[in-house]
Amino acid sequence: QVQLVESGGGLVQAGGSLRLSCAASGRTFSTKTMGWFRQAPGKEREFVAAINWSGTSTSYADSVKGRFTISRDNAKNTVYLQMNNLKPEDTAVYYCAGDGPSWSLPFKLNHATEYDYWGQGTQVTVSS
């Protein structure tokens, strides 16, 4: 059974930092694009970041560029999202997404429908 399990969410003050982890089990994702999405109450799920299979290329939403960093450790089958200088508007449930589109199709990276596996989500709340 393939599973993606997120951890690391919580409550933090504006300007603070959190590091999310996404541990995969049931199969390896080391050859696949991985991503992070988020969904705030009353809003649609939105793209946050993606990383290619080797970790050498990344893509970010404009709203998080310069503040968030996505990385991966294929030996541990784990993807990370380091979030710095958090803002209240970053408050959302954050989801890990696996089996994303080929990196040769960058216009698909921010489409949730292009990812085949999803975690259950972890809540991030940023207070002002």
MMTF fields as JSON, N, C-alpha, C and O atoms, coordinates in Angstrom:
{
  "mmtfVersion": "1.0.0",
  "mmtfProducer": "UNKNOWN",
  "numBonds": 511,
  "numAtoms": 512,
  "numGroups": 128,
  "numChains": 1,
  "numModels": 1,
  "chainsPerModel": [1],
  "groupsPerChain": [128],
  "chainIdList": ["A"],
  "bondAtomList": [4, 2, 8, 6, 12, 10, 16, 14, 20, 18, 24, 22, 28, 26, 32, 30, 36, 34, 40, 38, 44, 42, 48, 46, 52, 50, 56, 54, 60, 58, 64, 62, 68, 66, 72, 70, 76, 74, 80, 78, 84, 82, 88, 86, 92, 90, 96, 94, 100, 98, 104, 102, 108, 106, 112, 110, 116, 114, 120, 118, 124, 122, 128, 126, 132, 130, 136, 134, 140, 138, 144, 142, 148, 146, 152, 150, 156, 154, 160, 158, 164, 162, 168, 166, 172, 170, 176, 174, 180, 178, 184, 182, 188, 186, 192, 190, 196, 194, 200, 198, 204, 202, 208, 206, 212, 210, 216, 214, 220, 218, 224, 222, 228, 226, 232, 230, 236, 234, 240, 238, 244, 242, 248, 246, 252, 250, 256, 254, 260, 258, 264, 262, 268, 266, 272, 270, 276, 274, 280, 278, 284, 282, 288, 286, 292, 290, 296, 294, 300, 298, 304, 302, 308, 306, 312, 310, 316, 314, 320, 318, 324, 322, 328, 326, 332, 330, 336, 334, 340, 338, 344, 342, 348, 346, 352, 350, 356, 354, 360, 358, 364, 362, 368, 366, 372, 370, 376, 374, 380, 378, 384, 382, 388, 386, 392, 390, 396, 394, 400, 398, 404, 402, 408, 406, 412, 410, 416, 414, 420, 418, 424, 422, 428, 426, 432, 430, 436, 434, 440, 438, 444, 442, 448, 446, 452, 450, 456, 454, 460, 458, 464, 462, 468, 466, 472, 470, 476, 474, 480, 478, 484, 482, 488, 486, 492, 490, 496, 494, 500, 498, 504, 502, 508, 506],
  "bondOrderList": [1, 1, 1, 1, 1, 1, 1, 1, 1, 1, 1, 1, 1, 1, 1, 1, 1, 1, 1, 1, 1, 1, 1, 1, 1, 1, 1, 1, 1, 1, 1, 1, 1, 1, 1, 1, 1, 1, 1, 1, 1, 1, 1, 1, 1, 1, 1, 1, 1, 1, 1, 1, 1, 1, 1, 1, 1, 1, 1, 1, 1, 1, 1, 1, 1, 1, 1, 1, 1, 1, 1, 1, 1, 1, 1, 1, 1, 1, 1, 1, 1, 1, 1, 1, 1, 1, 1, 1, 1, 1, 1, 1, 1, 1, 1, 1, 1, 1, 1, 1, 1, 1, 1, 1, 1, 1, 1, 1, 1, 1, 1, 1, 1, 1, 1, 1, 1, 1, 1, 1, 1, 1, 1, 1, 1, 1, 1],
  "groupList": [{"groupName": "GLN", "atomNameList": ["N", "CA", "C", "O"], "elementList": ["N", "C", "C", "O"], "formalChargeList": [0, 0, 0, 0], "bondAtomList": [1, 0, 2, 1, 3, 2], "bondOrderList": [1, 1, 2], "singleLetterCode": "Q", "chemCompType": "L-PEPTIDE LINKING"}, {"groupName": "VAL", "atomNameList": ["N", "CA", "C", "O"], "elementList": ["N", "C", "C", "O"], "formalChargeList": [0, 0, 0, 0], "bondAtomList": [1, 0, 2, 1, 3, 2], "bondOrderList": [1, 1, 2], "singleLetterCode": "V", "chemCompType": "L-PEPTIDE LINKING"}, {"groupName": "LEU", "atomNameList": ["N", "CA", "C", "O"], "elementList": ["N", "C", "C", "O"], "formalChargeList": [0, 0, 0, 0], "bondAtomList": [1, 0, 2, 1, 3, 2], "bondOrderList": [1, 1, 2], "singleLetterCode": "L", "chemCompType": "L-PEPTIDE LINKING"}, {"groupName": "GLU", "atomNameList": ["N", "CA", "C", "O"], "elementList": ["N", "C", "C", "O"], "formalChargeList": [0, 0, 0, 0], "bondAtomList": [1, 0, 2, 1, 3, 2], "bondOrderList": [1, 1, 2], "singleLetterCode": "E", "chemCompType": "L-PEPTIDE LINKING"}, {"groupName": "SER", "atomNameList": ["N", "CA", "C", "O"], "elementList": ["N", "C", "C", "O"], "formalChargeList": [0, 0, 0, 0], "bondAtomList": [1, 0, 2, 1, 3, 2], "bondOrderList": [1, 1, 2], "singleLetterCode": "S", "chemCompType": "L-PEPTIDE LINKING"}, {"groupName": "GLY", "atomNameList": ["N", "CA", "C", "O"], "elementList": ["N", "C", "C", "O"], "formalChargeList": [0, 0, 0, 0], "bondAtomList": [1, 0, 2, 1, 3, 2], "bondOrderList": [1, 1, 2], "singleLetterCode": "G", "chemCompType": "PEPTIDE LINKING"}, {"groupName": "ALA", "atomNameList": ["N", "CA", "C", "O"], "elementList": ["N", "C", "C", "O"], "formalChargeList": [0, 0, 0, 0], "bondAtomList": [1, 0, 2, 1, 3, 2], "bondOrderList": [1, 1, 2], "singleLetterCode": "A", "chemCompType": "L-PEPTIDE LINKING"}, {"groupName": "ARG", "atomNameList": ["N", "CA", "C", "O"], "elementList": ["N", "C", "C", "O"], "formalChargeList": [0, 0, 0, 0], "bondAtomList": [1, 0, 2, 1, 3, 2], "bondOrderList": [1, 1, 2], "singleLetterCode": "R", "chemCompType": "L-PEPTIDE LINKING"}, {"groupName": "CYS", "atomNameList": ["N", "CA", "C", "O"], "elementList": ["N", "C", "C", "O"], "formalChargeList": [0, 0, 0, 0], "bondAtomList": [1, 0, 2, 1, 3, 2], "bondOrderList": [1, 1, 2], "singleLetterCode": "C", "chemCompType": "L-PEPTIDE LINKING"}, {"groupName": "THR", "atomNameList": ["N", "CA", "C", "O"], "elementList": ["N", "C", "C", "O"], "formalChargeList": [0, 0, 0, 0], "bondAtomList": [1, 0, 2, 1, 3, 2], "bondOrderList": [1, 1, 2], "singleLetterCode": "T", "chemCompType": "L-PEPTIDE LINKING"}, {"groupName": "PHE", "atomNameList": ["N", "CA", "C", "O"], "elementList": ["N", "C", "C", "O"], "formalChargeList": [0, 0, 0, 0], "bondAtomList": [1, 0, 2, 1, 3, 2], "bondOrderList": [1, 1, 2], "singleLetterCode": "F", "chemCompType": "L-PEPTIDE LINKING"}, {"groupName": "LYS", "atomNameList": ["N", "CA", "C", "O"], "elementList": ["N", "C", "C", "O"], "formalChargeList": [0, 0, 0, 0], "bondAtomList": [1, 0, 2, 1, 3, 2], "bondOrderList": [1, 1, 2], "singleLetterCode": "K", "chemCompType": "L-PEPTIDE LINKING"}, {"groupName": "MET", "atomNameList": ["N", "CA", "C", "O"], "elementList": ["N", "C", "C", "O"], "formalChargeList": [0, 0, 0, 0], "bondAtomList": [1, 0, 2, 1, 3, 2], "bondOrderList": [1, 1, 2], "singleLetterCode": "M", "chemCompType": "L-PEPTIDE LINKING"}, {"groupName": "TRP", "atomNameList": ["N", "CA", "C", "O"], "elementList": ["N", "C", "C", "O"], "formalChargeList": [0, 0, 0, 0], "bondAtomList": [1, 0, 2, 1, 3, 2], "bondOrderList": [1, 1, 2], "singleLetterCode": "W", "chemCompType": "L-PEPTIDE LINKING"}, {"groupName": "PRO", "atomNameList": ["N", "CA", "C", "O"], "elementList": ["N", "C", "C", "O"], "formalChargeList": [0, 0, 0, 0], "bondAtomList": [1, 0, 2, 1, 3, 2], "bondOrderList": [1, 1, 2], "singleLetterCode": "P", "chemCompType": "L-PEPTIDE LINKING"}, {"groupName": "ILE", "atomNameList": ["N", "CA", "C", "O"], "elementList": ["N", "C", "C", "O"], "formalChargeList": [0, 0, 0, 0], "bondAtomList": [1, 0, 2, 1, 3, 2], "bondOrderList": [1, 1, 2], "singleLetterCode": "I", "chemCompType": "L-PEPTIDE LINKING"}, {"groupName": "ASN", "atomNameList": ["N", "CA", "C", "O"], "elementList": ["N", "C", "C", "O"], "formalChargeList": [0, 0, 0, 0], "bondAtomList": [1, 0, 2, 1, 3, 2], "bondOrderList": [1, 1, 2], "singleLetterCode": "N", "chemCompType": "L-PEPTIDE LINKING"}, {"groupName": "TYR", "atomNameList": ["N", "CA", "C", "O"], "elementList": ["N", "C", "C", "O"], "formalChargeList": [0, 0, 0, 0], "bondAtomList": [1, 0, 2, 1, 3, 2], "bondOrderList": [1, 1, 2], "singleLetterCode": "Y", "chemCompType": "L-PEPTIDE LINKING"}, {"groupName": "ASP", "atomNameList": ["N", "CA", "C", "O"], "elementList": ["N", "C", "C", "O"], "formalChargeList": [0, 0, 0, 0], "bondAtomList": [1, 0, 2, 1, 3, 2], "bondOrderList": [1, 1, 2], "singleLetterCode": "D", "chemCompType": "L-PEPTIDE LINKING"}, {"groupName": "HIS", "atomNameList": ["N", "CA", "C", "O"], "elementList": ["N", "C", "C", "O"], "formalChargeList": [0, 0, 0, 0], "bondAtomList": [1, 0, 2, 1, 3, 2], "bondOrderList": [1, 1, 2], "singleLetterCode": "H", "chemCompType": "L-PEPTIDE LINKING"}],
  "groupTypeList": [0, 1, 0, 2, 1, 3, 4, 5, 5, 5, 2, 1, 0, 6, 5, 5, 4, 2, 7, 2, 4, 8, 6, 6, 4, 5, 7, 9, 10, 4, 9, 11, 9, 12, 5, 13, 10, 7, 0, 6, 14, 5, 11, 3, 7, 3, 10, 1, 6, 6, 15, 16, 13, 4, 5, 9, 4, 9, 4, 17, 6, 18, 4, 1, 11, 5, 7, 10, 9, 15, 4, 7, 18, 16, 6, 11, 16, 9, 1, 17, 2, 0, 12, 16, 16, 2, 11, 14, 3, 18, 9, 6, 1, 17, 17, 8, 6, 5, 18, 5, 14, 4, 13, 4, 2, 14, 10, 11, 2, 16, 19, 6, 9, 3, 17, 18, 17, 13, 5, 0, 5, 9, 0, 1, 9, 1, 4, 4],
  "groupIdList": [1, 2, 3, 4, 5, 6, 7, 8, 9, 10, 11, 12, 13, 14, 15, 16, 17, 18, 19, 20, 21, 22, 23, 24, 25, 26, 27, 28, 29, 30, 31, 32, 33, 34, 35, 36, 37, 38, 39, 40, 41, 42, 43, 44, 45, 46, 47, 48, 49, 50, 51, 52, 53, 54, 55, 56, 57, 58, 59, 60, 61, 62, 63, 64, 65, 66, 67, 68, 69, 70, 71, 72, 73, 74, 75, 76, 77, 78, 79, 80, 81, 82, 83, 84, 85, 86, 87, 88, 89, 90, 91, 92, 93, 94, 95, 96, 97, 98, 99, 100, 101, 102, 103, 104, 105, 106, 107, 108, 109, 110, 111, 112, 113, 114, 115, 116, 117, 118, 119, 120, 121, 122, 123, 124, 125, 126, 127, 128],
  "secStructList": [7, 7, 3, 3, 3, 3, 3, 7, 7, 3, 3, 3, 3, 6, 6, 7, 7, 3, 3, 3, 3, 3, 3, 3, 3, 1, 1, 7, 7, 6, 6, 1, 7, 3, 3, 3, 3, 3, 3, 7, 6, 6, 1, 7, 7, 3, 3, 3, 3, 3, 3, 7, 6, 6, 1, 1, 7, 3, 3, 3, 7, 6, 6, 6, 6, 6, 6, 3, 3, 3, 3, 3, 3, 6, 6, 6, 6, 3, 3, 3, 3, 3, 3, 7, 1, 7, 7, 4, 4, 4, 7, 3, 3, 3, 3, 3, 3, 3, 1, 7, 7, 7, 6, 6, 7, 4, 4, 4, 6, 6, 7, 4, 4, 4, 7, 7, 3, 3, 7, 7, 7, 3, 3, 3, 3, 3, 3, 7],
  "xCoordList": [0.846, 0.0, 0.885, 1.734, 0.672, 1.462, 0.905, -0.298, 1.798, 1.382, 2.358, 3.57, 1.811, 2.593, 2.111, 0.923, 3.018, 2.647, 3.406, 4.633, 2.637, 3.242, 3.373, 2.61, 4.336, 4.514, 5.219, 5.775, 5.188, 5.914, 5.065, 5.578, 3.775, 2.914, 2.716, 3.125, 2.083, 1.826, 1.456, 1.155, 1.486, 1.165, 2.458, 3.3, 2.609, 3.826, 3.458, 2.473, 4.236, 4.003, 4.544, 5.456, 3.981, 4.465, 5.957, 6.436, 6.675, 8.12, 8.859, 10.079, 8.143, 8.748, 8.972, 8.728, 9.445, 9.785, 9.205, 9.001, 8.95, 8.555, 9.2, 9.486, 9.424, 9.93, 8.968, 8.785, 8.366, 7.468, 8.239, 9.187, 7.83, 8.408, 7.304, 6.16, 7.659, 6.723, 7.456, 8.348, 7.067, 7.699, 6.841, 5.649, 7.461, 6.752, 7.053, 8.164, 6.053, 6.228, 5.413, 4.487, 5.752, 5.024, 5.657, 5.439, 6.43, 7.173, 8.152, 8.046, 9.082, 10.013, 9.498, 8.905, 9.735, 9.396, 10.665, 10.621, 11.786, 13.067, 13.236, 14.127, 12.399, 12.51, 11.403, 11.233, 10.658, 9.468, 9.533, 10.177, 8.86, 8.64, 7.752, 6.761, 8.132, 7.324, 6.933, 7.621, 5.821, 5.376, 4.696, 4.353, 4.507, 3.726, 2.622, 2.857, 1.447, 0.298, -0.287, 0.041, -1.141, -1.816, -3.242, -3.58, -4.069, -5.467, -5.925, -5.94, -6.292, -6.835, -8.36, -8.966, -8.975, -10.436, -11.149, -10.858, -12.071, -12.854, -12.135, -12.668, -10.925, -10.159, -9.804, -9.881, -9.414, -9.004, -7.574, -6.792, -7.261, -5.897, -4.956, -5.235, -3.841, -2.915, -1.508, -1.101, -0.789, 0.588, 1.5, 1.359, 2.442, 3.438, 4.828, 5.529, 5.233, 6.581, 6.652, 5.834, 7.643, 7.886, 9.391, 10.162, 9.784, 11.205, 11.345, 10.539, 12.387, 12.571, 13.147, 13.461, 13.283, 13.627, 14.973, 15.136, 15.921, 17.26, 17.455, 18.461, 16.52, 16.656, 17.459, 17.762, 17.805, 18.645, 17.836, 18.392, 16.536, 15.684, 14.447, 13.862, 14.065, 12.894, 12.037, 12.497, 10.795, 9.855, 8.996, 8.607, 8.701, 7.949, 6.839, 6.942, 5.776, 4.763, 5.361, 6.198, 4.94, 5.479, 5.28, 6.108, 4.196, 3.868, 4.831, 4.877, 5.599, 6.506, 7.964, 8.86, 8.207, 9.572, 10.439, 10.056, 11.611, 12.527, 12.308, 13.15, 11.192, 10.896, 10.848, 11.232, 10.378, 10.257, 11.32, 11.736, 11.757, 12.719, 12.272, 12.053, 12.141, 11.802, 13.09, 13.982, 13.167, 14.331, 13.88, 12.742, 14.781, 14.428, 15.652, 16.787, 15.396, 16.424, 15.91, 15.101, 16.38, 15.861, 16.225, 15.498, 17.328, 17.708, 16.686, 16.484, 16.048, 15.027, 13.61, 12.635, 13.5, 12.18, 11.345, 10.163, 11.986, 11.37, 11.585, 12.645, 10.554, 10.601, 10.347, 9.573, 11.008, 10.905, 10.435, 10.6, 9.851, 9.517, 9.922, 9.266, 11.01, 11.46, 10.748, 10.837, 10.047, 9.257, 9.777, 9.707, 10.301, 10.847, 10.026, 9.283, 10.165, 9.458, 7.971, 7.409, 7.369, 5.967, 5.048, 5.3, 3.982, 3.01, 1.63, 1.391, 0.733, -0.621, -1.304, -2.079, -1.02, -1.643, -1.087, -1.602, -0.056, 0.443, -0.366, -0.155, -1.277, -2.107, -2.936, -3.685, -2.795, -3.484, -3.154, -2.296, -3.847, -3.442, -2.477, -2.784, -1.315, -0.281, -0.274, -0.271, -0.271, -0.327, 0.924, 1.401, 1.433, 2.511, 1.895, 0.877, 2.506, 1.993, 3.113, 4.229, 2.802, 3.817, 3.444, 2.297, 4.449, 4.263, 3.775, 2.775, 4.489, 4.12, 4.539, 5.1, 4.261, 4.555, 6.047, 6.846, 6.404, 7.794, 8.284, 7.54, 9.541, 10.106, 10.222, 10.398, 10.125, 10.168, 8.862, 8.746, 7.865, 6.573, 6.305, 5.389, 7.076, 6.981, 5.634, 5.269, 4.876, 3.565, 2.568, 1.478, 2.931, 2.04, 2.367, 1.592, 3.487, 3.942, 2.957, 2.847, 2.248, 1.356, -0.089, -1.003, -0.279, -1.62, -1.768, -1.067, -2.676, -2.863, -3.282, -2.952, -3.991, -4.473, -3.338, -3.539, -2.142, -1.007, -0.244, 0.719, -0.666, -0.014, -0.922, -2.13, -0.33, -1.129, -1.334, -2.29, -0.449, -0.537, -0.527, 0.152, -1.314, -1.458, -1.385, -1.84, -0.797, -0.836, -2.138, -3.0, -2.266, -3.5, -3.498, -4.538, -2.353, -2.245, -1.802, -2.047, -1.149, -0.743, -1.071, -0.799, -1.653, -2.117, -0.963, -0.174, -0.891, 0.052, -0.767, -1.545, -0.594, -1.304, -0.298, 0.538, -0.386, 0.529, -0.268, -1.182, 0.081, -0.628, 0.077, 1.297, -0.72, -0.155, 0.27, 0.764],
  "yCoordList": [-1.191, 0.0, 1.245, 1.422, 2.088, 3.308, 4.365, 4.624, 4.969, 6.018, 7.181, 6.995, 8.373, 9.578, 10.166, 10.449, 10.351, 10.828, 12.115, 12.13, 13.198, 14.493, 14.657, 14.078, 15.444, 15.8, 17.145, 17.624, 17.747, 18.987, 20.238, 21.324, 20.105, 21.275, 21.728, 21.05, 22.885, 23.398, 24.858, 25.431, 25.451, 26.861, 27.649, 27.285, 28.717, 29.528, 30.995, 31.318, 31.869, 33.301, 33.779, 33.178, 34.842, 35.443, 35.726, 36.211, 35.415, 35.566, 34.311, 34.229, 33.346, 32.106, 31.109, 31.395, 29.928, 28.891, 27.544, 27.261, 26.734, 25.343, 24.512, 25.009, 23.24, 22.307, 21.126, 20.372, 20.989, 19.873, 18.712, 18.911, 17.505, 16.3, 15.456, 15.475, 14.726, 13.817, 12.495, 12.391, 11.499, 10.188, 9.265, 9.093, 8.681, 7.782, 6.338, 6.001, 5.503, 4.073, 3.283, 3.813, 2.037, 1.18, 1.085, 0.111, 2.077, 2.074, 3.256, 4.144, 3.246, 4.35, 5.445, 5.163, 6.69, 7.829, 8.511, 9.649, 7.813, 8.44, 8.834, 9.619, 8.307, 8.661, 9.615, 9.873, 10.134, 10.917, 12.341, 12.612, 13.239, 14.585, 14.514, 13.784, 15.287, 15.392, 16.856, 17.768, 17.058, 18.43, 18.66, 17.722, 19.942, 20.371, 21.309, 22.188, 21.1, 21.968, 22.39, 21.81, 23.388, 23.794, 24.215, 24.592, 24.141, 24.535, 25.258, 24.691, 26.504, 27.307, 27.16, 26.815, 27.416, 27.288, 28.127, 29.313, 27.515, 28.224, 28.502, 29.181, 27.978, 28.22, 26.912, 25.845, 27.0, 25.824, 25.424, 26.241, 24.163, 23.703, 24.401, 24.483, 24.901, 25.627, 25.06, 24.505, 25.219, 24.747, 25.581, 26.8, 24.891, 25.579, 25.399, 26.378, 24.138, 23.871, 22.471, 21.609, 22.251, 20.931, 20.735, 21.693, 19.466, 19.131, 17.939, 17.01, 17.976, 16.868, 15.651, 15.708, 14.559, 13.289, 13.335, 12.706, 14.067, 14.071, 15.18, 15.198, 16.093, 17.208, 18.369, 19.314, 18.312, 19.361, 20.522, 21.58, 20.33, 21.399, 21.555, 20.577, 22.806, 23.101, 24.175, 24.911, 24.243, 25.24, 25.706, 24.909, 27.019, 27.573, 28.494, 29.132, 28.544, 29.564, 30.927, 31.032, 31.951, 33.291, 33.721, 34.444, 33.283, 33.722, 33.197, 33.734, 32.158, 31.574, 31.669, 31.324, 32.127, 32.184, 33.046, 34.149, 32.519, 33.246, 32.972, 33.327, 32.346, 32.04, 30.535, 30.077, 29.767, 28.321, 27.613, 28.104, 26.445, 25.625, 24.17, 23.599, 23.579, 22.168, 21.379, 21.815, 20.214, 19.351, 17.905, 17.636, 16.98, 15.573, 14.755, 15.135, 13.622, 12.637, 11.306, 10.64, 10.927, 9.711, 8.457, 7.465, 8.487, 7.325, 7.069, 5.932, 8.146, 8.037, 8.085, 7.998, 8.225, 8.316, 9.427, 9.248, 10.563, 11.659, 12.984, 13.238, 13.815, 15.157, 16.158, 15.893, 17.303, 18.311, 19.646, 19.931, 20.447, 21.829, 22.702, 22.71, 23.432, 24.39, 25.706, 26.277, 26.189, 27.412, 28.449, 28.268, 29.541, 30.626, 31.886, 32.015, 32.808, 34.082, 33.87, 34.474, 33.013, 32.665, 33.853, 34.693, 33.911, 34.982, 34.397, 33.219, 35.187, 34.67, 34.074, 33.124, 34.625, 34.102, 32.738, 32.126, 32.255, 30.906, 29.857, 28.66, 30.282, 29.351, 28.486, 28.996, 27.175, 26.23, 24.807, 24.586, 23.864, 22.463, 22.212, 22.501, 21.674, 21.423, 19.937, 19.071, 19.67, 18.311, 17.982, 18.783, 16.788, 16.24, 15.506, 14.828, 15.642, 15.012, 14.239, 14.739, 13.006, 12.164, 11.736, 11.851, 11.239, 10.796, 11.95, 11.836, 13.042, 14.22, 14.1, 13.086, 15.147, 15.114, 15.158, 15.52, 14.79, 14.875, 16.314, 17.254, 16.476, 17.825, 18.487, 19.702, 17.705, 18.264, 18.956, 19.553, 18.867, 19.523, 20.485, 20.254, 21.546, 22.444, 23.106, 23.495, 23.242, 23.878, 23.003, 23.461, 21.742, 20.833, 20.754, 20.184, 21.31, 21.119, 21.672, 21.134, 22.724, 23.353, 22.864, 23.463, 21.767, 21.205, 19.997, 18.999, 20.082, 18.996, 17.696, 16.609, 17.802, 16.597, 15.799, 14.652, 16.39, 15.7, 14.822, 14.154, 14.818, 14.033, 12.857, 13.027, 11.667, 10.467, 10.092, 9.393, 10.549, 10.147, 11.38, 12.369, 11.286, 12.419, 11.95, 10.861, 12.808, 12.561, 13.066, 13.595, 12.897, 13.288, 14.772, 15.326, 15.398, 16.828, 17.098, 16.302, 18.228, 18.682, 20.167, 20.947, 20.552, 21.917, 22.836, 22.533, 23.958, 25.034, 26.276, 26.733, 26.819, 28.018, 29.082, 28.855, 30.24, 31.341, 32.475, 33.019, 32.825, 33.89, 35.228, 35.293, 36.282, 37.618, 38.302, 39.429],
  "zCoordList": [0.0, 0.0, 0.0, 0.874, -0.98, -1.092, -0.148, -0.123, 0.626, 1.549, 1.529, 1.419, 1.636, 1.863, 3.175, 3.331, 4.114, 5.437, 5.747, 5.836, 5.909, 6.236, 7.749, 8.523, 8.143, 9.549, 9.622, 8.634, 10.805, 11.022, 11.073, 11.341, 10.821, 10.898, 12.329, 13.272, 12.483, 13.82, 13.795, 12.748, 14.984, 15.157, 15.348, 16.169, 14.595, 14.675, 14.505, 13.841, 15.094, 14.924, 13.586, 13.017, 13.105, 11.855, 11.973, 12.998, 10.909, 10.91, 11.326, 11.179, 11.836, 12.288, 11.164, 9.991, 11.554, 10.579, 10.986, 12.167, 9.984, 10.182, 9.087, 7.998, 9.389, 8.375, 8.284, 9.239, 7.118, 6.869, 6.268, 5.508, 6.61, 6.032, 5.412, 5.866, 4.381, 3.727, 3.517, 2.675, 4.288, 4.2, 3.345, 3.596, 2.341, 1.44, 1.809, 2.217, 1.661, 1.899, 0.894, 0.28, 0.732, -0.189, -1.565, -2.286, -1.927, -3.177, -3.143, -2.297, -4.06, -4.112, -5.048, -6.09, -4.658, -5.493, -6.003, -6.471, -5.91, -6.207, -7.668, -7.992, -8.554, -9.975, -10.404, -11.596, -9.451, -9.772, -9.24, -8.227, -9.933, -9.425, -8.18, -8.143, -7.171, -5.957, -5.754, -6.214, -5.06, -4.869, -3.538, -2.819, -3.223, -2.072, -2.574, -3.403, -2.062, -2.319, -0.974, 0.061, -0.993, 0.236, -0.063, -1.185, 0.969, 0.812, 2.067, 3.16, 1.894, 2.985, 3.018, 2.004, 4.155, 4.251, 3.204, 3.044, 2.499, 1.502, 0.196, -0.682, 0.069, -1.152, -1.828, -1.22, -3.09, -3.829, -3.443, -2.956, -3.672, -3.431, -4.408, -5.605, -3.883, -4.734, -4.635, -3.615, -5.721, -5.826, -4.933, -4.836, -4.281, -3.473, -4.063, -4.32, -4.28, -4.766, -5.351, -5.03, -6.218, -6.785, -6.935, -7.0, -6.989, -7.108, -8.037, -8.001, -8.878, -9.812, -9.1, -7.911, -9.831, -9.192, -8.466, -7.421, -9.009, -8.428, -7.407, -6.696, -7.326, -6.403, -6.954, -6.226, -8.221, -8.816, -9.39, -9.685, -9.546, -10.073, -9.203, -8.739, -8.996, -8.173, -8.839, -9.712, -8.408, -8.909, -7.738, -6.884, -7.708, -6.589, -7.07, -8.117, -6.276, -6.507, -6.166, -5.27, -6.865, -6.618, -5.169, -4.615, -4.56, -3.208, -2.147, -1.04, -2.468, -1.474, -1.903, -1.133, -3.111, -3.63, -2.72, -2.329, -2.393, -1.516, -0.041, 0.784, 0.306, 1.718, 1.977, 3.053, 0.994, 1.143, 0.318, -0.732, 0.806, 0.083, 0.114, 1.182, -1.065, -1.164, -1.392, -2.12, -0.759, -0.929, -0.776, -0.391, -1.08, -0.955, -0.596, -0.884, 0.041, 0.366, -0.166, 0.481, -1.336, -1.964, -1.191, -1.244, -0.483, 0.325, 1.433, 1.858, 1.89, 2.927, 2.361, 3.107, 1.031, 0.392, 1.041, 1.334, 1.254, 1.997, 1.269, 0.696, 1.311, 0.744, 1.872, 2.791, 1.788, 2.836, 2.268, 1.082, 3.135, 2.782, 3.963, 5.005, 3.78, 4.787, 4.551, 3.464, 5.554, 5.416, 6.393, 7.609, 5.846, 6.66, 6.468, 5.495, 7.398, 7.329, 7.028, 6.115, 7.806, 7.569, 7.798, 8.662, 7.014, 7.077, 7.396, 7.133, 7.951, 8.238, 7.004, 7.121, 5.833, 4.616, 4.204, 3.268, 4.88, 4.632, 5.383, 5.187, 6.231, 6.987, 6.05, 5.217, 6.195, 5.306, 5.75, 6.604, 5.157, 5.247, 4.093, 2.936, 4.424, 3.421, 3.067, 3.942, 1.77, 1.257, 0.448, -0.356, 0.687, -0.129, -1.314, -1.172, -2.465, -3.676, -4.364, -4.504, -4.795, -5.419, -6.826, -7.256, -7.524, -8.908, -9.778, -10.487, -9.709, -10.48, -11.939, -12.355, -12.71, -14.138, -14.421, -13.559, -15.624, -16.049, -15.957, -16.24, -15.56, -15.466, -16.834, -16.924, -17.881, -19.234, -19.604, -20.674, -18.695, -18.914, -17.76, -16.97, -17.65, -16.492, -16.322, -15.212, -17.423, -17.318, -16.571, -16.228, -16.313, -15.59, -14.098, -13.33, -13.683, -12.299, -11.276, -10.174, -11.619, -10.644, -10.748, -10.182, -11.481, -11.62, -10.697, -10.866, -9.724, -8.765, -9.45, -8.975, -10.538, -11.238, -11.866, -12.265, -11.962, -12.572, -11.58, -11.958, -10.317, -9.28, -8.89, -8.727, -8.743, -8.539, -7.078, -6.745, -6.208, -4.803, -3.913, -4.188, -2.819, -1.901, -0.455, -0.105, 0.372, 1.801, 2.403, 1.7, 3.701, 4.388, 4.77, 5.129, 4.694, 4.989, 6.412, 7.319, 6.591, 7.91, 8.036, 7.124, 9.159, 9.348, 9.737, 10.631, 9.042, 9.386, 9.691, 8.854, 10.883, 11.281, 11.692, 12.567, 11.056, 11.338, 11.964, 11.344, 13.189, 13.888, 13.667, 13.514, 13.655, 13.411, 14.696, 14.661]
}
